[in-house]
Amino acid sequence: MTQNPLVSNSSAWVTDRPVELVVGTFEAGPPPEKRSWHVGIATGIGSLPGDSPDEAARMVAGELPDLPYLAELPDRGVGADMVGRTVGLLVDIFGEVVPSGWRVTRRPGRDTRRAKDFMEWDLDAATEQYAGADWVKIQVCGPWTLAAQVEVASGNRALVDEGAVDDLAASLVQGVLDHLAELGRRLPGTSFVVQLDEPAVPLVIAGALSTPSGFGTVRAVDRSRVGHVLESVTDALAAFPLIAHCCHPNAPLRLLKASGFGALSIDFTEIGTAAARLDPIGELVEADTTLLVGLLPGVEPKGRKKELKDWATPVLGTFDRLGFPRETLSGRVVPTPTCGLAGAGDDWALEAMKLSRELSRAFEDLPEGW
């Protein structure tokens, strides 16, 4: 029997045939007259509370019309979570839910089918609510977070098998391209922004993820290897504006930028004043990197109600410390919540989106006294 060239020698990894990467199945790129997606706008990160895709899409379209996004609704259960949603997009790789989480299987089962059904309903809602939008954003698990959260047959994280990581990355790319092609058919004239969620990358690099027993940790992955895999994905998706989202305080900003992302989504409330945190931000701004600045918390804050200026303080203070003119904010930053809003109530989810949009307008012409 001939060895599958994309399968590692480890018996832990299972897939029946190579994932053939077909780049260019969907052509994207805004016409010259289209407004750039990142100028003077606001958007969301990914998840929302509730279980109605129609209601979620209607709310997003109403509050974030410049860059609506295909919201994740994990309250629906298995297959609607960030990992399961992405597993449902994979090509020739399938998954099922076991007590410890998602695990690769040889053929699709009910969990994979459920994830695909959820996505189909989300696409139906987007077709209805986002028709005519210049831009729409999608979110998927990045390859490293996916490999950190999905198990192979042995019960180990796919992360421990280089062949498994490479297979997942290739399958992910093809799945995203197919997904975008379907969106393009449903939303003619719309261009798409692709966000890769990589909250686990700092843990992957630090070797801080636990083994199945819980008594040890998975070995750290070298930064160059992390960058190489990320670059293979960004190269294949280079026709689209790409965002890397990592709300971890130790997000490797320089590595993500060097891996080919034109925009980075980070929790700006965690930046602080230390040079180690500020210097990478300064480098990104100087390199004309678009920053999705997380300013609104994922759950409703306690205490007194803040004014709009208070929410803007982290980004205003950071720009002041770095010496960048505040007048440049609108062309460089996109206000967002700090992370997903699945844990928020409906009222705060709506309020967080409204505040993000109000901040984007304020950054275009800063009010007196800010």
Secondary structure, DSSP 8 states (H G I E B T S, - for coil): ----TTS-S-TT---SS-----TTSS-----TTS--TTSS-----SB-SSS-HHHHHHHHHHH-TTS-B--B-GGG-TTSSHHHHHHTT-SS-EEEEETTEEEEESS--HHHHHHHHHHHHHHHHHHHHSTT-SEEEEEEE-HHHHHHHEE-TTSSBGGG-HHHHHHHHHHHHHHHHHHHHHHHHHSTT-EEEEEEE-TTHHHHHHT-SB-TTSSSB-----HHHHHHHHHHHHHHTTTS-EEEE--STT--HHHHHHTT-SEEEEEGGG--S-HHHHHHHHHHHHTT-EEEEEEE-SS---SS---HHHHHHHHHHHHHHHT--GGGGGGTEEEEESS--TTS-HHHHHHHHHHHHHHHHHHHS--TT-
